[in-house]
């Protein structure tokens, strides 16, 4: 080969390598962020007149803010409060309350390695009845989510969010939170956004109304996971709900699982009923991550933490 042709070939090879490098650089890297926790006071909260923050938000490390936005909304029970639910170590719900261990639910959410934002609305603390407050009004929950997205979440993440940017909501209720969760489903005007409902030892009543909602939205891809502890009221109500759904939807779509097979069952079937690991107050920390990881939510970059 002549020296001229060799030189020309070398130039072409270099150009090809440069072009390949240029192509490699076209796709921008996902916008990954450090973990972010904040509280806010919203006018559209379930109980807006109570003093202090009425919603807590946890954004996991590695969250991609440019991906379609998915929320995991946690509806707490009778003894729930924001400092304890999201905190680590010893926490108090207020100055008069006794100290108790923090539940650190943000970390359990992160163990699922999903690209989701964890939202905990504040409800009534230490009062029986599970009253939903403004979430029981038509469109109340939709207004709450809209204010959260357009206000504090947009400000904290540095981009503008509206309800139009919301791709889905996974609604998780623990204990007495079942009543507020049902109010959200029936009156929140977010049916088109709710992708999954998770009841963590929470189905104390209203199984007929949950059945109506599930059957009305089964063809839309709704997922339902009902976890109960042995011999309690949620176990009995869950058994009635399971029988109703199985009669209507069949045994391939509605299944029973034990705690060890829960994640696999959730990944494979849209309606799952399972016995969870006690005690009642630890059901969220025992099962939140495995349920979320099985629901098919978008993954977050990086490995999930390992929790014993």
N, C-alpha and C positions, 0 to 999 in steps of 0.2 A: 504494500500500500504506500502510495506517495505521501510525503510529509504534509502536502496541502490537504489531501483527503483525510489524513489522520487528524489534522488540526480541526477540520470542519466537523468530523465525527465527535471529537471531544467537546466542541462547542455545543452540539446538539444534545449530548448526554448531560452536560451541565444545565442546559436550558430545561431538559425534561425533569431533572431533579429539583430545580427551582420551582417548576410548575407544580410538581407533586407536593412540595412543601407549602406552596401558596394555597393549593386545594385543601390541605390539611388544616390550614389556619382559618378557613372560611367560617366553619361552624363555631360560634362563640361558646365559651364555657358557661355552664349553668351558674346562676348567681347564688352562691352558697353563703350562708350567714352564720355567725355564732348564735348560741342559744339566747333567747330573749324572753323575759318575764315582765309583765306589767299588769297593773290594775287600773280600772277606769270607773267613772261614775256617769251612767247613761240615763237620759231622761225617759227612755223607752224600756227600762229594766222592769223585771217582774214586780219589784217593790222600790220605785224610784224615790219615795219620800223618806226612806230610811237613810240615816246619815252614813257617809263614807262610801268607799268603792262598792259597786254592785256587780262587777264582773272581773274575773281574772283570766288572763290569756297567757299561754305558754307556746312559744315558737321554738321548735327544736333546732339544735345545731345542725347545720347542713341543709336547712330548709331552702328549697328553690322557689323564690318568690315569683319567678316568671312562668312557672307551670300553672295549669288551671287550679284554682283555689279550692281546697277541700277542708271542711271544718269537722272536728269531732267535738260535739257539745255534750258535756257531762252534767246531768241533772242530779243533784245530791239529795240525800235523805234527811231525816229528822235532826240528826246531830251534826250535820255538815256545816262547815263555814270555810271561807276562803283561806285564812291563814293555816288551818290544819290540813285541808285537802291538798294544797299545793306545797306546803312547807315540809322541811326536814327537821329532825330533832324534836325537841319539846316545844309545843305551841299552845296558844290559848285562843279561843274564839273571841273573847273579850276580857276586860280586866277582871271581871267577877268570875269568869269561868275557871274551872280547874284545868291544870296543864294536862296535855295528852300528846302522844306521839304523832308527829306529822305523817300524813299518808304519802306525800311525795308523788302524787299522781302524774305530774308532768314527766317524771323519770320513767314511770311504768308505760305511759303513752309512747315515749321515745324508744322503749325496748322493742316496739313493733316495727320500727324502721320505716314508717310510712311518711310520706311528704304531706303531712296534715298539720293544721293549727288546732291546739287544744284549748277549748273555751269552757269556762265554768261560771254560769250565771249565779248570783247570790239569791237564794230564796229565804224563806222564813227559817230562823234557827230555833231549835228546841221547842217547837210547837206542833202538836199532833194535827194531822189532817192533810198534809201535803198540798196546801192551797197554792194554785198556780199564779195568783195575783194577776198582773196585766197579761200574762201569757195565756190566760183563759179567755181573753177578749178576741174578737175577730181580727186577724192580722197582727195581733200583738207581738208574736215572736218574729214575724217577718220584719216588722218595724225595728225591733231590737237588733236583729242581725244587720239590717241596712245601716243603722246608726253606727254600730261597731265597725263595719267595714269602711264606711265613708269617713269616719272620724278617727278614733285612736289607732286602728290597725293600719290605715293608710299613712298616718303620721309616723308611726313607729317603723314601718317597713320601707318608707320612702317612695311609695308609688300609690297611685290613685285606684282604690277599689270601690266598686258598687255591687249591688246584687246581681247585675249582669255578668260579673266576673266569677260568681260563685258556681262551681261545678257540682258540688254535692255536700250533703250534711249527713254525718253518722250520729245518731241520737242514742246516747248511753244513759240509762237511769239506774240508780242504786236505791234499794230500800223504798222509803216513802216517795222517792222521786217518780214513781210510776204514774201518779195522778197528774203531775205537771207534764210529764212526757206525753200522756194521752191528750191533755189539753193542747199541747203544741201540735200533735198530729191532727186533731179534729178541728182546731180553730186557728192555727198559726199561719195558714195560707202558704205553706212551704212544701206541700205534698210532692210537687214536681222536683224538689231539691233533695228530699229525704231518700237516701240510698239504702240505709240500714237502720234498724232499731235493735238495741241490745238492752235486755233487762237483767240486771245483776241481783239476783234474789230480791226481786222487786214486784212481782206480779201478785199483789195481795187481793186484788179485786178487779172488776171490769174486764174479765177475760172475754166476754161477749163483744164488747166494744173494740178490743184489740183484734179479735177475730174478724169483725166487719172491716176494719181498716186493712188488715193483712190481705184479706180476700179481694178487696176492692183494688189493691195495688200490686197483687202478685204478678200479674201479666206485665207490669211496668218494670219488673226486675227487683222489687223490694226484697231485702234480706231481713230475716228476723232470727235473733239468737236469744233464747230464754234459759237462764241458768238459775237453779234453785238449790237449796240445801235440803237434806233429807227430812221428811216428816213435817215440814213447816207449811204455813198457809200458801206461800208461793209455789211449793211443790204440788199442792192439791189444785190450785187454780191453773198452774201450768199444765197439769195432766188433762184438765178439761179443755184448755185451749189447744193442746196438741191433738186430742181426739177430733176436735172440730175441724182443724186444718187438714188432718190426715184424711178424713172422710171426703173433704172437698178437693184436695190437691193430690192425694195419693202418697204411697209410701216411698216413692223415689225422691220426692221433693221435701217431704217432712220426715226427719229422722231423729232418733234418740242416740245420745252419746254419753260416755262417762268422761270424767275429767281428763284422763290420759289421752283420749282420742279426740278431744274437743277441737283443736286447731285443724286437724285433717277433715273433720266433719264439716266445719264451717267453710273450709275451702271448697268442698265438693257439693254442698247442698244449700239451698236458699233458706230453709227453715230448720233450725236445729234446737233441740231441747236437751239439756244436759244437767246432771247433778254436779255441783261445784264442790270446792274444797272449803271447809269451814275454817274460822268462824265467820259469822255474818259480816262483821266489820272489815274483814280481810278479803272478801270476795272480789272487790275491784282490783286490789293489788295482786291477787292470785291469777286473775283471768283476763284483765283488760288487754294486756299486750298480745296474748295468743289469739284472742278474738279479733282484734284489729288486724293482726298480721294475716289472718285467714280470710278476711273480707274482700281481698282483691283491690285494696286502696293503692294508689300510686306509691312506688317505693321511694325512699330517700337515699341519697348517696351515702356510702360509708356503712360499716357494719353496725348492727344493733349492739347495745351494751349487753353484757351477760349478767343476769340477776339470779341469785340463789333464792 
